[in-house]
Amino acid sequence: MDAVVLAGGYATRLWPITKNRPKMFLPIGDATVIDQIFGELEDDDRIDDVYVSTNERFADDFREHLADSRFEKPTLSIEDTEEEDEKFGVVGALAQLVDREGVDDDLLVIAGDNLISFDVSEFVDFFQAKGEPTLAAYDVGSKERAKSYGLVELDGERIVDFQEKPDDPNSTLVSIACYAFTADTLGTLEEYLENGNNPDEPGWFVQWLQNRQSVYAFTFDEAWFDIGTPESYLDAVAWHLNGDNRIAADATIENTTVGENVHVMPGAELVDSHVDSSIIFPDATLHGTDVRNSIIDRDTDLHNLDLAGALIGAHTEIRNGE
């Protein structure tokens, strides 16, 4: 069995934080989201090759990242795009990758920005037991939120209906970006695209597939975060920290109050400040600054500010009243 880790997005909703870095490299505790996925794939002997599907803009970032990592399985498979409006769509990019890399085995497809609470090996166990295309499904608990995803209706564990981003959801069980396809299913990708079907979201392909053969859902509880917005990234970090804080040993904290779910990275300096539910990247400087629900990138210099829900890009200097 092979695997594809989808890492081709440009994460424009997280700019400027992700303007010059893949969002998959955003830290969650001591690791990144994509490294957690790589680690699980590396340790599962059933997974042979791992293809990292990314774009030309971030290709060098991934080459450096993988070269410095412990992982041996991942190899890059580069989409021929450098901007958001050039993207093929996830299904289109997946079909190209299958053709480009000559994939002819069962295939696990997982988004590199998915923070999931289940072990990927459990998902593979379920898929192999069913022997049919499988997706992971999670109850988001809100019909308003469900409108943004593919809605799954089940009879037991088998999918009997699938609706991509419905205007009026009849449940809150949604498909997340974790799929397993049998080898023979991969051959239908080209048929799907040649018939003019939507190339953007895998859910449209699953909906098309579900009308032709059995498709199953692996459901799970606890937590899932699709890290595509500042809010979802902060929520993922808060879930990981669970009310605690992570403060680097060499960070400077002077006359500063630190609330819950705060991650302060190496070299940061916080003086006469207050920080709550925020992420402070390496070598950022905060003096006399109140920061809440914000992401402050590296090498920033902030003085005498009151920030809530802010995204401050790297190398920014803002001094109020000086």
PyMOL commands that set and color helices and strands:
alter all, ss='L'
color gray80, all
select helices_A, chain A and resi 12-14+23-25+33-43+59-67+84-86+90-101+120-130+143-146+183-186+188-194+202-210+230-241
alter helices_A, ss='H'
color red, helices_A
select strands_A, chain A and resi 2-6+27-28+31-32+50-55+74-79+107-111+114-116+134-139+150-155+158-164+173-181+216-220+224-226+246-247+252-254+257-258+263-264+269-271+274-276+279-280+285-287+290-292+295-296+301-303+306-308+311-312+317-319
alter strands_A, ss='S'
color yellow, strands_A
deselect
rebuild
show_as cartoon
